[in-house]
Amino acid sequence: MNYLIVGGAGFMGSNFVRFLYRHLDPDSNIVILDKLTYAGRTENLKDLIDKPRVKLVKGDLCDEGLVDKVFSEEEPNYIVNFAAESHVDRSINEPAPFIRTNILCVFTLLEALRRHSFREYIHVSSDEVYGDLRDGGSADENWPLNPSSPYSASKASGDLLVKAYHRTYGIPVKIVRPCNNYGPYQHVEKLIPKTIVRALHSKPIPIYGDGSQIRDWLYVEDFCEALKTVIDRGATGEVYNIPGFNERRNIDVVRDILRLMNKPEELIRFVDDRPGHDYRYSMRGDKIRSLGWKPRTQWIDGLKKTIEWYISNRWWWEKLVSDKYFVQDTPWS
Ligand SMILES: NC(=O)c1ccc[n+]([C@@H]2O[C@H](COP(=O)([O-])OP(=O)(O)OC[C@H]3O[C@@H](n4cnc5c(N)ncnc54)[C@H](O)[C@@H]3O)[C@@H](O)[C@H]2O)c1
């Protein structure tokens, strides 16, 4: 089986490539297609890049000619698409790259899927497409899409295109909708790494609004297992939520990290809330559970492993932080 992992040099993609490599049949290969934006780094694949059955192609998913070439030369059976602009704050400042990557590049890929033979396309979506579940409840896979930010609207648009290509052209697809992931190789712009890195420097830790917003957290290794479960045992044409069953307020996430790192809560700074900020995301997970998957990693264990990874891998993130990183609390304040 040949796997094409688009966006495999980012946070979740590189973790999945590492997971897949550990479970790879001897006659299978992994090809990664990644534009290597600010979020995609060869450092994320350092231990994998020289392996004989792993290949990195640097390129843009919107490049139709390149995508055709990769399909013709590599003959992938499974295509998993992680490629995205993924940071909500950036989407508020500058939506255009989000529309391009999360919608137009998905369209380019779907058109390529019409031209080439393959076994299945797995599209990585997000819990954010369901929008704000402020009033309670948890979204199942049939819940209406109600995105709030340019990021989540672009992700929802990608999902709709994938569904349309399945229905209209019979393209074999599966969509997964993960909740917030955390773990090694996550960019320091995201909440958990940002808190760890700032705490290590004893610098202020910004929290939007009053920090009461609720997110569901899943250790990335558990996500990788869930995704492999969907590839192996999920039904074609279906959507699978991948929740962590672990809803927490942002302020409590930050407090847990500070406590584990023996740092004072006085580092916390409440800053202007993000415009349009969703209060709560929440998904039901009956469908993925029915395939036999559940998360293995307890919250505090996952946090400890993540903190230890950032402490032991300064080489990985030191290049990403500058003096500006520590003073710029929000992009709009
Ligand atoms: N991180 C999370 O908690 C989370 C939660 C739910 C859903 N998701 C979704 O999961 C996917 C992966 O998220 P992540 O956090 O790993 O993102 P990331 O930003 O760390 O990585 C994105 C990757 O896509 C690549 N990329 C961007 N534009 C590209 C293009 N035009 N062509 C080829 N490659 C391109 C980047 O170089 C990078 O390697 C995304 O689709 C995201 O929307 C993430």
The ligand as an SDF file (V2000), in Angstrom:
LIG
                    3D

 44 48  0  0  0  0  0  0  0  0999 V2000
   -4.0050   21.0850   15.3080 N   0  0  0  0  0  0  0  0  0  0  0  0
   -5.2420   20.8800   15.7090 C   0  0  0  0  0  0  0  0  0  0  0  0
   -5.5330   20.8740   16.9060 O   0  0  0  0  0  0  0  0  0  0  0  0
   -6.3240   20.5920   14.6970 C   0  0  0  0  0  0  0  0  0  0  0  0
   -7.6160   20.3130   15.1580 C   0  0  0  0  0  0  0  0  0  0  0  0
   -8.6140   20.0050   14.2370 C   0  0  0  0  0  0  0  0  0  0  0  0
   -8.3120   19.9630   12.8840 C   0  0  0  0  0  0  0  0  0  0  0  0
   -7.0520   20.2560   12.4640 N   0  0  0  0  0  0  0  0  0  0  0  0
   -6.7740   20.1550   11.0110 C   0  0  0  0  0  0  0  0  0  0  0  0
   -5.7760   19.1640   10.8630 O   0  0  0  0  0  0  0  0  0  0  0  0
   -4.9090   19.4870    9.7900 C   0  0  0  0  0  0  0  0  0  0  0  0
   -3.4820   19.5280   10.2830 C   0  0  0  0  0  0  0  0  0  0  0  0
   -3.3840   20.5350   11.3010 O   0  0  0  0  0  0  0  0  0  0  0  0
   -1.9730   20.9290   11.9000 P   0  0  0  0  0  0  0  0  0  0  0  0
   -2.2110   21.5450   13.2190 O   0  0  0  0  0  0  0  0  0  0  0  0
   -1.0440   19.8000   11.7620 O   0  0  0  0  0  0  0  0  0  0  0  0
   -1.5420   22.0860   10.8520 O   0  0  0  0  0  0  0  0  0  0  0  0
   -0.1190   22.7220   10.5940 P   0  0  0  0  0  0  0  0  0  0  0  0
   -0.3630   24.1680   10.3270 O   0  0  0  0  0  0  0  0  0  0  0  0
    0.8430   22.3450   11.6650 O   0  0  0  0  0  0  0  0  0  0  0  0
    0.3860   22.0170    9.2460 O   0  0  0  0  0  0  0  0  0  0  0  0
   -0.1720   22.2810    8.0060 C   0  0  0  0  0  0  0  0  0  0  0  0
    0.7570   21.6950    6.9550 C   0  0  0  0  0  0  0  0  0  0  0  0
    0.1970   21.9280    5.6570 O   0  0  0  0  0  0  0  0  0  0  0  0
    1.2370   22.3810    4.8030 C   0  0  0  0  0  0  0  0  0  0  0  0
    0.6430   23.1900    3.7270 N   0  0  0  0  0  0  0  0  0  0  0  0
    0.0080   24.3890    3.8650 C   0  0  0  0  0  0  0  0  0  0  0  0
   -0.3830   24.8290    2.6650 N   0  0  0  0  0  0  0  0  0  0  0  0
   -0.0220   23.8860    1.7520 C   0  0  0  0  0  0  0  0  0  0  0  0
   -0.1520   23.7670    0.3470 C   0  0  0  0  0  0  0  0  0  0  0  0
   -0.7490   24.7240   -0.3830 N   0  0  0  0  0  0  0  0  0  0  0  0
    0.3410   22.6710   -0.2640 N   0  0  0  0  0  0  0  0  0  0  0  0
    0.9620   21.6890    0.4580 C   0  0  0  0  0  0  0  0  0  0  0  0
    1.1310   21.7650    1.7880 N   0  0  0  0  0  0  0  0  0  0  0  0
    0.6500   22.8430    2.4250 C   0  0  0  0  0  0  0  0  0  0  0  0
    2.1570   23.1850    5.7040 C   0  0  0  0  0  0  0  0  0  0  0  0
    3.4450   23.3870    5.1420 O   0  0  0  0  0  0  0  0  0  0  0  0
    2.1550   22.3170    6.9490 C   0  0  0  0  0  0  0  0  0  0  0  0
    3.1290   21.3130    6.8640 O   0  0  0  0  0  0  0  0  0  0  0  0
   -5.4250   20.7960    9.2160 C   0  0  0  0  0  0  0  0  0  0  0  0
   -6.2610   20.5020    8.1270 O   0  0  0  0  0  0  0  0  0  0  0  0
   -6.2360   21.4010   10.3500 C   0  0  0  0  0  0  0  0  0  0  0  0
   -7.2550   22.2200    9.8440 O   0  0  0  0  0  0  0  0  0  0  0  0
   -6.0590   20.5830   13.3260 C   0  0  0  0  0  0  0  0  0  0  0  0
  1  2  1  0
  2  3  2  0
  2  4  1  0
  4  5  1  0
  4 44  2  0
  5  6  2  0
  6  7  1  0
  7  8  2  0
  8  9  1  0
  8 44  1  0
  9 10  1  0
  9 42  1  0
 10 11  1  0
 11 12  1  0
 11 40  1  0
 12 13  1  0
 13 14  1  0
 14 15  2  0
 14 16  1  0
 14 17  1  0
 17 18  1  0
 18 19  2  0
 18 20  1  0
 18 21  1  0
 21 22  1  0
 22 23  1  0
 23 24  1  0
 23 38  1  0
 24 25  1  0
 25 26  1  0
 25 36  1  0
 26 27  1  0
 26 35  1  0
 27 28  2  0
 28 29  1  0
 29 30  1  0
 29 35  2  0
 30 31  1  0
 30 32  2  0
 32 33  1  0
 33 34  2  0
 34 35  1  0
 36 37  1  0
 36 38  1  0
 38 39  1  0
 40 41  1  0
 40 42  1  0
 42 43  1  0
M  CHG  2   8   1  16  -1
M  END
$$$$
